[in-house]
Amino acid sequence: MITVYDNQGARVFTLDPWPQMVFLDANGRLTISAYVDYVASKYKKEIPIDLDKTILSMIDLLLKDKLISLSEVLREPDPENHEPIKNK
């Protein structure tokens, strides 16, 4: 479970399963299109009709909260995001 502490404001929130998955998968090595294909490949039978829209809305949500960023070049995620709260 990922809990987000906002250093710029007085808010703390826990990511729901979808945004949490997108956050954890944000490795700086995939395009958005490649990521949608990657998630779709995990479905053994039928891919949900709105899977791409769901993923795009989760990416948009995380971008608005400044929890992820997009880049034109390969880029490593901020290592601070891998630290447990107790170490901060």
GROMACS elastic network, one bead per residue, 0.5 to 0.9 nm:
[ bonds ]
;  ai    aj funct       b0    kb
    1    14     6  0.72656   500
    1    15     6  0.73114   500
    1    16     6  0.84719   500
    1    17     6  0.84322   500
    1    20     6  0.76991   500
    2    13     6  0.85801   500
    2    14     6  0.57438   500
    2    15     6  0.57898   500
    2    16     6  0.84976   500
    2    20     6  0.67488   500
    3    12     6  0.70243   500
    3    13     6  0.56890   500
    3    15     6  0.64017   500
    3    85     6  0.83073   500
    4    11     6  0.82752   500
    4    12     6  0.55958   500
    4    13     6  0.53692   500
    4    14     6  0.60488   500
    4    15     6  0.74941   500
    4    67     6  0.87007   500
    5     8     6  0.89351   500
    5     9     6  0.86298   500
    5    10     6  0.82360   500
    5    11     6  0.64445   500
    5    13     6  0.69674   500
    5    14     6  0.89894   500
    5    85     6  0.89790   500
    6     9     6  0.55259   500
    6    10     6  0.66159   500
    6    11     6  0.56984   500
    6    12     6  0.63087   500
    6    13     6  0.86514   500
    7    10     6  0.75888   500
    7    11     6  0.84155   500
    8    11     6  0.86638   500
    9    12     6  0.89103   500
   14    20     6  0.87070   500
   15    18     6  0.79564   500
   15    19     6  0.60623   500
   15    20     6  0.53535   500
   15    23     6  0.89932   500
   16    19     6  0.58298   500
   16    20     6  0.59269   500
   16    21     6  0.86213   500
   17    20     6  0.50481   500
   17    21     6  0.60938   500
   17    22     6  0.87461   500
   18    21     6  0.52147   500
   18    22     6  0.64152   500
   18    23     6  0.86525   500
   18    54     6  0.84836   500
   18    55     6  0.79222   500
   18    58     6  0.68751   500
   19    22     6  0.50652   500
   19    23     6  0.59943   500
   19    24     6  0.85369   500
   19    55     6  0.83896   500
   19    58     6  0.53633   500
   19    59     6  0.74239   500
   19    61     6  0.77960   500
   19    62     6  0.70108   500
   20    23     6  0.50391   500
   20    24     6  0.61052   500
   20    25     6  0.85036   500
   21    24     6  0.52068   500
   21    25     6  0.60863   500
   21    26     6  0.86134   500
   22    25     6  0.50884   500
   22    26     6  0.61186   500
   22    55     6  0.76083   500
   22    58     6  0.70852   500
   22    59     6  0.69934   500
   22    62     6  0.84655   500
   23    26     6  0.52538   500
   23    27     6  0.85775   500
   23    59     6  0.83278   500
   23    62     6  0.75501   500
   23    67     6  0.75501   500
   23    68     6  0.69738   500
   24    27     6  0.75388   500
   25    28     6  0.87588   500
   25    35     6  0.84742   500
   26    29     6  0.78876   500
   26    30     6  0.78590   500
   26    35     6  0.89026   500
   26    68     6  0.73708   500
   26    69     6  0.89515   500
   26    77     6  0.73619   500
   27    30     6  0.71717   500
   27    75     6  0.78851   500
   27    76     6  0.64824   500
   27    77     6  0.60947   500
   28    31     6  0.82692   500
   28    70     6  0.82690   500
   28    71     6  0.78596   500
   28    73     6  0.82864   500
   28    74     6  0.55037   500
   28    76     6  0.53414   500
   28    77     6  0.62240   500
   29    73     6  0.85399   500
   29    74     6  0.55206   500
   29    75     6  0.69826   500
   29    76     6  0.79706   500
   30    33     6  0.79059   500
   30    34     6  0.57336   500
   30    35     6  0.58975   500
   30    74     6  0.81221   500
   31    34     6  0.50870   500
   31    35     6  0.61282   500
   31    36     6  0.86787   500
   31    70     6  0.89495   500
   32    35     6  0.50139   500
   32    36     6  0.62460   500
   32    37     6  0.86645   500
   32    55     6  0.89466   500
   32    56     6  0.81441   500
   32    59     6  0.87884   500
   33    36     6  0.51874   500
   33    37     6  0.63187   500
   33    38     6  0.86100   500
   33    52     6  0.88106   500
   34    37     6  0.50446   500
   34    38     6  0.60545   500
   34    39     6  0.87250   500
   35    39     6  0.62263   500
   35    40     6  0.84775   500
   35    55     6  0.87846   500
   36    39     6  0.52751   500
   36    40     6  0.60916   500
   36    41     6  0.85926   500
   36    51     6  0.78083   500
   36    52     6  0.60497   500
   36    55     6  0.69283   500
   36    56     6  0.84844   500
   37    40     6  0.50061   500
   37    41     6  0.60870   500
   37    42     6  0.89306   500
   37    52     6  0.87148   500
   38    41     6  0.51920   500
   38    42     6  0.69120   500
   39    42     6  0.54354   500
   39    43     6  0.75330   500
   39    51     6  0.85167   500
   39    55     6  0.88221   500
   40    43     6  0.57241   500
   40    44     6  0.88879   500
   40    47     6  0.60856   500
   40    48     6  0.82754   500
   40    51     6  0.74723   500
   40    52     6  0.84689   500
   41    44     6  0.73867   500
   41    47     6  0.82410   500
   42    47     6  0.87399   500
   43    46     6  0.64848   500
   43    47     6  0.58481   500
   43    48     6  0.85303   500
   44    47     6  0.79610   500
   46    49     6  0.85973   500
   47    50     6  0.85861   500
   47    51     6  0.71754   500
   48    51     6  0.52596   500
   48    52     6  0.86177   500
   49    52     6  0.78881   500
   49    53     6  0.87436   500
   50    53     6  0.51965   500
   50    54     6  0.60909   500
   50    55     6  0.86416   500
   51    54     6  0.50858   500
   51    55     6  0.61866   500
   51    56     6  0.85690   500
   52    55     6  0.51960   500
   52    56     6  0.60953   500
   52    57     6  0.85754   500
   53    56     6  0.50631   500
   53    57     6  0.60741   500
   53    58     6  0.85889   500
   54    57     6  0.51948   500
   54    58     6  0.62620   500
   54    59     6  0.86850   500
   55    58     6  0.50932   500
   55    59     6  0.61821   500
   55    60     6  0.85693   500
   56    59     6  0.50397   500
   56    60     6  0.60962   500
   56    61     6  0.85802   500
   57    61     6  0.61112   500
   57    62     6  0.86474   500
   58    62     6  0.62073   500
   58    63     6  0.85085   500
   59    62     6  0.51734   500
   59    63     6  0.60511   500
   59    64     6  0.85983   500
   59    68     6  0.79181   500
   60    63     6  0.50249   500
   60    64     6  0.61346   500
   60    65     6  0.86674   500
   61    64     6  0.52151   500
   61    65     6  0.63657   500
   61    66     6  0.86137   500
   61    67     6  0.87418   500
   62    65     6  0.51365   500
   62    66     6  0.60601   500
   62    67     6  0.51717   500
   62    68     6  0.57599   500
   62    69     6  0.82022   500
   63    67     6  0.60358   500
   63    68     6  0.53985   500
   63    69     6  0.59647   500
   63    70     6  0.81066   500
   64    67     6  0.77292   500
   64    68     6  0.86191   500
   65    68     6  0.79521   500
   66    69     6  0.67766   500
   68    77     6  0.83187   500
   69    77     6  0.89541   500
   70    73     6  0.89094   500
   71    74     6  0.70329   500
   71    75     6  0.71582   500
   72    75     6  0.87720   500
   76    79     6  0.80221   500
   77    80     6  0.85496   500
   77    81     6  0.76145   500
   78    81     6  0.57803   500
   78    82     6  0.78985   500
   79    82     6  0.55685   500
   79    83     6  0.74381   500
   80    83     6  0.55344   500
   80    84     6  0.89226   500
   80    88     6  0.89112   500
   81    84     6  0.82068   500
   83    86     6  0.82066   500
   83    87     6  0.64898   500
   83    88     6  0.73309   500
   84    87     6  0.56381   500
   84    88     6  0.71850   500
   85    88     6  0.53661   500
